[in-house]
Amino acid sequence: MNNNMINADVIILAAGSGKRMMADKNKILLDLGDRPIIAHTIAKFYNHPRVRKIILAIREEDRVQIDSIIDAYGFEDIVMVIGGAERQYSIYNCMGVLSDDTHILLIHDGARPFVDEDTITRSILETIECGATCVGVPSKDTVKIVDQEGLVIDTPDRSQVWCAQTPQTFSFDLIREAHTRARQESFLGTDDASLVERYGHKVKMIMGSYMNNKITTPEDIKQARYILD
């Protein structure tokens, strides 16, 4: 199939909370510069020429605020789906509103507002070729594997250690099957790539950006405001 005829849709996860942010509301509703974090994130995909449809996984209690953000910034045809108790369940719920003519599915954290157009484009194109990709960056630090007592049991070769980011991008048929099987087996993975890996499909790591951080803590939002400035 011609690459220009590929339908690429995205699920943006916005159903989290503000616990680690120590905020009184969902962290994606916090302001970053002149607009909420989620508005920055939506815009990156909304303005991307290869992204067809945006699905937002949200909490019911955030619906009114997110709906007003969508209206305020002129985003049209955004589909909102109520998320589940776990990230994996939220994605499964969102996949239920996608149609069979979806070829490529990107899955992205709503709290990663600094993903750039080139990363999204490369994620789509690489996934067309290999079926599954994960954006990430090489670890700058030495990583230690420890046991339950906190004792080091292994030190992986740092040259082989990457920090996973999003988007994680998949052939829609592949990721739908992986999520369906995981649900049937009551398996909860650490991320979407881990589900695909579990069922025997290789995932290609592609270079992201050290600025494509997930905003989780008060320190993260301070850094994000610095990057924005």
N, C-alpha and C positions, 0 to 999 in steps of 0.2 A: 504494500500500500504506500502511496505517495505520502511523505512525511507531513505535507501540508494538509492532508485529509485526516490526520490523526486527531481524535477528540480527546483532549486532556482536561480533566476536571480536578478540583482540589477540595480536600476536606481541611478546614482550619479549626483546630481545637481551641475552644474558648469557654470550656465548661469547668474550669478550675476554680480555685478560691484564693483568698488573700492570706492564708495562714502563715506561710513562711515570709511573706511580705510584711506581716504584722499590720495589715490594712483592714479596714472595716468593710471592704467590698472586693469583688473579683479583681485581681491585679490587672487584667487586660482592660479594665475600665479606668485605670489611673491615667492621668495626663502625662504625655511625653511631648514637651514643646507645646504646640498649639492645638493638639488633638489627643484623644485617648490612644493608648497603645494599640488596641485592636483596629482602629481606623488606619494607622500606619501599615499594619500587617495586611489588612484587606486590600489596601491600595496597591501593594506590590503585585498581587495576583490579578486584581481587577484591571490594572493597566497593562498587563502582559499580553502580547498579541497571540500567544499560543494557548492561553487558558480560556476554556469555554464557560465553565460553570463553577461557582463557589458555593460550597456547603459549609455552614457554620454549626459546630456542635456547641450548644449553649446550655446554661442552667435555666430552669423555668423562672427563677426569681430575677434573672438578668434580662429577660425577654424585652421588657418595656424600654430599658435603657439602651440595649443594643439596637433595637428597632429605631429608636430616635437617632442613634449615631449613624445608622445606615441612611436614614432620610437626610440628616444634616450634611453629609458629605456626598450626596448624590449617587450612592451605590444602588444599582438597579438589579433586580432578578437574583438577589441573594436568598438562598434557601436556608432557613433555620431549623435545626433538629435538636430535640432535647437529648442531652447526653446521658450516659449511664454513670454508675458508681465508680467505674474504672475507665481510664483512657481507652482501653481496648474495646469496652462495651460501647463507648461513645462512637468510635469509628464504625463498629458493626451497625449501629443504628443509622448512621449517616449513609452507609453503603446501600441501605435499603431504599433510598430515594433516588439512587442513580439508575440510569437506564442501560440496557444492554449495548447501546452504541457508544458507551464510554470505553475507550481503548487504554488510556493511561490515567492512573490515579496518583496524584501527589497528596501527601499527608504532611501537614505543617503545624507547628506550635503557634497558637495565636500570640504568645509572648515572645516571639522572635521577629521583631519588626524591621530588622536590618538585613534580611535576605535580599539579594540583588537580582536584577533581571538576568544577568549572565548565568548565575547559579541555577535559576529556575529553567532557563533554556537548556543548559547542559544536562540537567536532571531528566528532562523530557527526552532529549535526543539519545542520551546514553541508554535510557530505559527502553526505547524503541528497539535498540540493538540487543540488549542482554536481559531484559525482563524485570530487573530489580536493581535499584541503586540506593545508596545512602550517602548523603552529604556529610562530610566530616573534616577534621583537621588533625594533623599529627600531634601527638601529645608532646608538650614542651617539658613535661616533668617525668621523672622516673616513676613507674607505677609498681606498687607492691601488692601482692596477693596475700591476704592474711586469713588465719583460721578464726574460729569463734572465740578463742582466748586472746585474739589480737596479735598472735605471733606470725611473723612473716614466713610463708611457705613457698613463695616463688617470686622472682623478679623478672617479668617478661622483657624481652628485647625491646627497648623503647622505639626502635626503628619500625617495629611492627604494630605499635599501639597507636590507635587513632581515637579521637573523641567524637562520638556520633552527634550529628546535629539533625535538623530537618531543613528542607523537605526530604522525606523518604518516598521514593517513587517506584511504582510497580505497574506491570501489566494488570489491568483490572481483573481479568479472569483469575490470575495467579493470586492476588491479594484477597480476593473474595473467597476463593477456595481455602486459603490458609486460615482466614478468620472463621470460616464455617467449621472447619475441622477442629480448630482450637476451642471453639464454643462447644462442639459435641463432646470433646475430651476434657472439658473444664480446665484447659491449660491457659495460664495467664503469663504472657511473655513480657519481657522488659521493654520491647518496642516492636514496631511492625516488622522490621527486618528480621528480628529473632523468630517470628512466626514462620516466615518464608524459609529461613535457614533450617528450622526444625523439620520442615517437610522436604528437605533435600535440594532446594534451589539456591544457587550461589547468588550472593548480593555483591555488586561492585561498589566500592567506596570511591567517591569522587571528591575532589578538593573543594572545600567550602571557604569560609572566611573566619578569621579569629574575631571579627566584629559581629558575626551572626550568633551572638550569645542569647540564651534564654533568660528573660528577666524573671527572677524568682525571689530575690531578697532585696532589702532596702539598698544594699551596696550595689546590686545590679542596676537598679533604676538610676542611681547616681552616675554610674558609668555610662548608661544609655543616654542620659541627658548631656553628658560631656561629648559623646560621639555625635549626637545630633547637632550640638553647637559647633 
